[in-house]
């Protein structure tokens, strides 16, 4: 799932390839679940002929600044992805675009052709993303409710420690709360807690000074490294728990140590019991609790932490929703109701997803006429201009 490093990689690709170029053609999908609050035709008319001035990001949200407002804004959700034809942009597991597929992809929600023929598309296979047109993205939800960006606005060690000391909830859900720190999602939270040797269910306020400092350091190092390699997971350090998060229970190890899977804050969580131990009252409480079966992942999840049972928490996470005082992580093992897939589901692409969150999406999807072609607005050619490449409509 796209988190800060993946969205930053997309922002940098736009910055390196699209700035100073005019939008000559626009195709906006007729999908009001993703295209939020505006009709495709109004969206198209509002940006046609505008020039891309910059690409900006906060947390897991990205927006394009044009030479005048309004500006296209992208909330990536579970599977949102930026693609630029002919340009390598980091892809992740649920990115719908493949080199062998049609262009633009049938999952394209936002497509523009620039004055030099370069084409950019935002795709979303699972339809949890939001594409909006905003006069000032920083002033409205969800961006206005986000906490400091984990990369661009890091807290000092003292600020971080003081903030955590006031939080009476467990550490994993707190890290996922975008109003606390923006940009950290499920895999980053697992990684930084593993690197800091902190149990995901340890109460934030109970952490020691050494643990505050270790967690502050691991957040900085993990995010900076992931951004440095443009979120290319093949270049992540070999000692990261990331590489074993999708292994089967009993077969997941990092540095020779066993990984267990639990649910923390409603999210599938990978941790190493030998190194990440509960302490103080949290340990006492766990000792009194009924022993749970260790090692098994929650049902209906493929182990990447974004299964169907994660939908509600994911939406809170992306909207910057604040956790209520005293809120406890959700219980584990609750099996969600399965729903039949619609025709929009791509069975071939889902083979490695283990039937995770696609069903969560389907329960509130109303089939929309996919055969209906969206309106296309085309900027008239300037005299002497080059012939524009043709693109298929989604």
Helices and strands as residue ranges (DSSP letters): H 4-17, E 23-28, H 40-47, E 52-58, E 61-66, E 71-75, E 81-84, E 108-114, E 119-123, E 130-134, G 137-139, G 143-145, E 148-149, H 157-165, H 171-176, E 181-182, H 186-196, G 204-206, H 209-228, G 233-235, G 241-244, E 253-254, E 257-258, E 260-264, E 267-271, H 280-288, G 308-310, H 311-319, H 347-350, H 358-362, E 376-378
